[in-house]
C-alpha cells in the first residue's frame, strides 16, 4: 500500500466509463457493470494510507461532484 494515491481524469463519461456501463444489454447487467466500475474506484482510493487525491478537468463525474463543489 502506498501513502498517496492519485485518481486522474475523474470526469463525466470516464468514471464510470460510459462505454462499459451503457453497452449493457439489460438493467441487471448495467447495474453489475456500474458496480464493477465503482469497485475499481474504491480499490484505488482505499490503497492510500494517508491521502488520496482526485483530479479532473471539465465536468467531474457524478460520483465525485458533491465532494468537489465548494461547501459554504
Short mmCIF file of the C-alpha atoms (twelve columns), coordinates in Angstrom:
data_MODEL
# 
_entry.id   MODEL 
# 
loop_
_atom_site.group_PDB 
_atom_site.id 
_atom_site.type_symbol 
_atom_site.label_atom_id 
_atom_site.label_alt_id 
_atom_site.label_comp_id 
_atom_site.label_asym_id 
_atom_site.label_seq_id 
_atom_site.Cartn_x 
_atom_site.Cartn_y 
_atom_site.Cartn_z 
_atom_site.pdbx_PDB_model_num 
ATOM 1  C CA . UNK A 1  0.000   0.000  0.000   1 
ATOM 2  C CA . UNK A 2  1.197   3.462  -0.772  1 
ATOM 3  C CA . UNK A 3  0.941   6.576  1.308   1 
ATOM 4  C CA . UNK A 4  -0.607  8.588  -1.515  1 
ATOM 5  C CA . UNK A 5  -2.939  7.663  -4.332  1 
ATOM 6  C CA . UNK A 6  -3.969  9.771  -7.307  1 
ATOM 7  C CA . UNK A 7  -7.102  9.320  -9.385  1 
ATOM 8  C CA . UNK A 8  -6.759  11.420 -12.516 1 
ATOM 9  C CA . UNK A 9  -9.373  12.282 -15.116 1 
ATOM 10 C CA . UNK A 10 -12.298 11.614 -12.791 1 
ATOM 11 C CA . UNK A 11 -14.594 13.138 -15.372 1 
ATOM 12 C CA . UNK A 12 -18.120 12.509 -16.509 1 
ATOM 13 C CA . UNK A 13 -18.045 9.707  -19.032 1 
ATOM 14 C CA . UNK A 14 -14.736 8.355  -17.755 1 
ATOM 15 C CA . UNK A 15 -15.680 7.440  -14.178 1 
ATOM 16 C CA . UNK A 16 -17.662 5.284  -14.585 1 
ATOM 17 C CA . UNK A 17 -16.623 4.562  -18.132 1 
ATOM 18 C CA . UNK A 18 -19.747 5.269  -20.210 1 
ATOM 19 C CA . UNK A 19 -18.859 2.740  -22.895 1 
ATOM 20 C CA . UNK A 20 -18.684 -0.111 -20.382 1 
ATOM 21 C CA . UNK A 21 -21.859 0.771  -18.498 1 
ATOM 22 C CA . UNK A 22 -24.002 1.808  -21.475 1 
ATOM 23 C CA . UNK A 23 -23.156 -1.211 -23.621 1 
ATOM 24 C CA . UNK A 24 -25.052 -3.486 -21.220 1 
ATOM 25 C CA . UNK A 25 -27.931 -5.405 -22.779 1 
ATOM 26 C CA . UNK A 26 -30.277 -5.053 -19.794 1 
ATOM 27 C CA . UNK A 27 -30.710 -3.234 -16.485 1 
ATOM 28 C CA . UNK A 28 -29.210 -6.041 -14.408 1 
ATOM 29 C CA . UNK A 29 -26.032 -6.169 -16.483 1 
ATOM 30 C CA . UNK A 30 -25.835 -2.371 -16.470 1 
ATOM 31 C CA . UNK A 31 -26.012 -2.303 -12.671 1 
ATOM 32 C CA . UNK A 32 -23.398 -5.054 -12.428 1 
ATOM 33 C CA . UNK A 33 -21.014 -3.150 -14.691 1 
ATOM 34 C CA . UNK A 34 -21.568 0.049  -12.744 1 
ATOM 35 C CA . UNK A 35 -20.746 -1.814 -9.534  1 
ATOM 36 C CA . UNK A 36 -17.566 -3.169 -11.127 1 
ATOM 37 C CA . UNK A 37 -16.538 0.364  -12.095 1 
ATOM 38 C CA . UNK A 38 -17.321 1.561  -8.560  1 
ATOM 39 C CA . UNK A 39 -15.187 -1.259 -7.139  1 
ATOM 40 C CA . UNK A 40 -12.206 -0.099 -9.222  1 
ATOM 41 C CA . UNK A 41 -12.514 3.411  -7.787  1 
ATOM 42 C CA . UNK A 42 -12.954 2.031  -4.262  1 
ATOM 43 C CA . UNK A 43 -9.807  -0.081 -4.513  1 
ATOM 44 C CA . UNK A 44 -7.748  2.778  -5.887  1 
ATOM 45 C CA . UNK A 45 -8.854  5.146  -3.113  1 
ATOM 46 C CA . UNK A 46 -8.564  2.693  -0.235  1 
ATOM 47 C CA . UNK A 47 -4.991  1.745  -1.153  1 
ATOM 48 C CA . UNK A 48 -3.873  5.136  0.143   1 
ATOM 49 C CA . UNK A 49 -2.590  5.034  3.701   1 
ATOM 50 C CA . UNK A 50 -2.507  8.757  4.171   1 
ATOM 51 C CA . UNK A 51 -4.043  10.804 1.343   1 
ATOM 52 C CA . UNK A 52 -5.971  10.275 -1.867  1 
ATOM 53 C CA . UNK A 53 -6.218  12.987 -4.497  1 
ATOM 54 C CA . UNK A 54 -8.907  13.073 -7.159  1 
ATOM 55 C CA . UNK A 55 -8.328  15.277 -10.182 1 
ATOM 56 C CA . UNK A 56 -10.408 16.066 -13.214 1 
ATOM 57 C CA . UNK A 57 -10.991 18.650 -15.891 1 
ATOM 58 C CA . UNK A 58 -14.241 19.996 -17.266 1 
ATOM 59 C CA . UNK A 59 -17.269 18.297 -15.748 1 
ATOM 60 C CA . UNK A 60 -16.450 15.964 -12.872 1 
ATOM 61 C CA . UNK A 61 -18.022 12.533 -12.559 1 
ATOM 62 C CA . UNK A 62 -21.267 12.468 -10.622 1 
ATOM 63 C CA . UNK A 63 -19.505 10.131 -8.194  1 
ATOM 64 C CA . UNK A 64 -17.187 12.963 -7.142  1 
ATOM 65 C CA . UNK A 65 -19.193 16.079 -7.963  1 
ATOM 66 C CA . UNK A 66 -20.730 16.567 -4.499  1 
ATOM 67 C CA . UNK A 67 -17.281 16.396 -2.909  1 
ATOM 68 C CA . UNK A 68 -15.718 18.764 -5.452  1 
ATOM 69 C CA . UNK A 69 -18.198 21.606 -5.027  1 
ATOM 70 C CA . UNK A 70 -17.252 24.322 -2.533  1 
ATOM 71 C CA . UNK A 71 -19.048 23.947 0.771   1 
ATOM 72 C CA . UNK A 72 -20.488 27.149 2.137   1 
# 
